[in-house]
Amino acid sequence: MTDVADNAVHAFIAKTVADNQVVLFMKGVPEQPRCGFSSVVVQILDHLGVDFVGVDVLQSDELRDGIKTFTDWPTIPQLYVKGEFVGGADIVREMFQTGELRPFMAEQGVLAA
C-alpha cells in the first residue's frame, strides 16, 4: 500500500468517525456479522440499545489494513464513540461484563441514562 492510499483510507476513517457518534469497524454488517468477535460487539450494542454505524472492512483490503494502522490496534472489530477509539471485542465485552459500558455510553450521550 502506498502512502497516498494510506492517507486516503485514513481520511475516510477519520471522516466516518467524525460524522457518526458510534461507529463499529467490523467484519460484515450489523445485520450479518461475518466473524464471532464482530457478532459479540453487535449483540452488546444492540442489547444496550445504542444506535451505531457498522463499516464492513471486508469490502476493501485497504480499509481492512488501514483501520489497524489508524489506531495501531491489530484486531477487528474496532469501536469508536464520539470520535474516540474505545477498543476491540475483548475490551467492549469486558466493559459490558463489569458494568462500565452502559454508564460510559450514557456519559457520552449516545444512550439514555
C-alpha positions as CSV (number, residue, x, y, z in Angstrom):
1,M,0.0,0.0,0.0
2,T,1.3,3.4,-0.8
3,D,1.4,6.5,1.4
4,V,-1.3,8.1,-0.8
5,A,-3.6,5.1,-0.3
6,D,-2.9,5.1,3.4
7,N,-3.8,8.7,3.6
8,A,-7.0,8.2,1.6
9,V,-8.1,5.3,3.8
10,H,-7.1,7.2,7.0
11,A,-9.0,10.3,5.8
12,F,-12.1,8.1,5.1
13,I,-11.8,6.5,8.6
14,A,-11.3,9.9,10.3
15,K,-14.4,11.4,8.4
16,T,-16.5,8.4,9.2
17,V,-15.6,8.6,12.9
18,A,-16.2,12.3,13.0
19,D,-19.5,12.2,11.2
20,N,-21.1,9.4,13.3
21,Q,-21.4,9.2,17.1
22,V,-20.8,5.5,17.3
23,V,-19.0,3.6,14.6
24,L,-18.1,-0.1,14.6
25,F,-15.5,-1.1,12.0
26,M,-16.3,-4.8,11.7
27,K,-16.3,-7.9,9.5
28,G,-19.6,-8.0,7.8
29,V,-22.6,-5.7,8.5
30,P,-24.6,-5.3,11.8
31,E,-27.4,-7.4,10.4
32,Q,-25.0,-10.2,9.3
33,P,-21.6,-10.1,11.1
34,R,-19.0,-12.3,9.5
35,C,-16.9,-13.1,12.5
36,G,-17.6,-14.1,16.1
37,F,-15.9,-11.1,17.6
38,S,-17.8,-8.6,15.4
39,S,-21.0,-10.5,16.3
40,V,-20.3,-10.2,20.1
41,V,-19.9,-6.4,19.8
42,V,-23.0,-6.0,17.7
43,Q,-25.0,-8.1,20.2
44,I,-23.7,-5.9,23.1
45,L,-24.5,-2.6,21.3
46,D,-28.0,-3.9,20.3
47,H,-28.6,-5.1,23.9
48,L,-27.8,-1.7,25.3
49,G,-29.9,0.0,22.6
50,V,-27.0,2.0,21.1
51,D,-27.5,3.3,17.6
52,F,-24.4,2.8,15.6
53,V,-23.0,2.7,12.1
54,G,-21.3,-0.5,11.0
55,V,-18.5,-0.3,8.4
56,D,-17.6,-3.6,6.7
57,V,-13.8,-3.8,6.4
58,L,-14.1,-6.9,4.3
59,Q,-15.2,-4.7,1.4
60,S,-11.7,-3.3,0.9
61,D,-8.3,-4.7,1.7
62,E,-7.0,-1.1,2.1
63,L,-9.7,-0.4,4.7
64,R,-9.1,-3.7,6.5
65,D,-5.4,-2.8,6.8
66,G,-5.9,0.9,7.2
67,I,-8.1,0.6,10.3
68,K,-5.3,-1.3,12.0
69,T,-2.7,1.3,11.3
70,F,-5.2,4.2,12.0
71,T,-5.3,3.2,15.7
72,D,-2.2,1.0,15.9
73,W,-4.6,-1.7,17.1
74,P,-4.1,-5.1,15.5
75,T,-7.6,-6.6,15.6
76,I,-11.1,-6.1,14.2
77,P,-13.7,-5.1,15.3
78,Q,-12.9,-1.6,16.5
79,L,-15.4,0.6,18.3
80,Y,-15.3,4.4,18.2
81,V,-17.6,6.6,20.3
82,K,-17.7,10.4,19.7
83,G,-14.5,10.2,17.7
84,E,-12.5,8.3,20.2
85,F,-11.3,4.7,19.9
86,V,-12.8,2.6,22.7
87,G,-11.3,-0.8,21.9
88,G,-11.9,-4.2,20.3
89,A,-14.2,-7.0,21.2
90,D,-12.3,-8.1,24.3
91,I,-12.4,-4.5,25.8
92,V,-16.0,-3.9,24.8
93,R,-17.0,-7.3,26.3
94,E,-15.1,-6.6,29.5
95,M,-16.6,-3.2,29.9
96,F,-20.1,-4.7,29.4
97,Q,-19.5,-7.5,31.8
98,T,-18.1,-5.2,34.5
99,G,-21.0,-2.8,34.1
100,E,-18.8,0.0,32.8
101,L,-20.1,0.2,29.2
102,R,-23.7,1.4,29.9
103,P,-22.6,4.4,32.1
104,F,-19.8,5.2,29.6
105,M,-22.3,5.3,26.7
106,A,-24.7,7.4,28.8
107,E,-21.9,9.8,29.7
108,Q,-21.0,10.1,26.0
109,G,-24.7,11.0,25.3
110,V,-25.3,8.0,23.0
111,L,-27.5,6.1,25.4
112,A,-30.3,7.3,27.6
113,A,-29.1,7.2,31.3
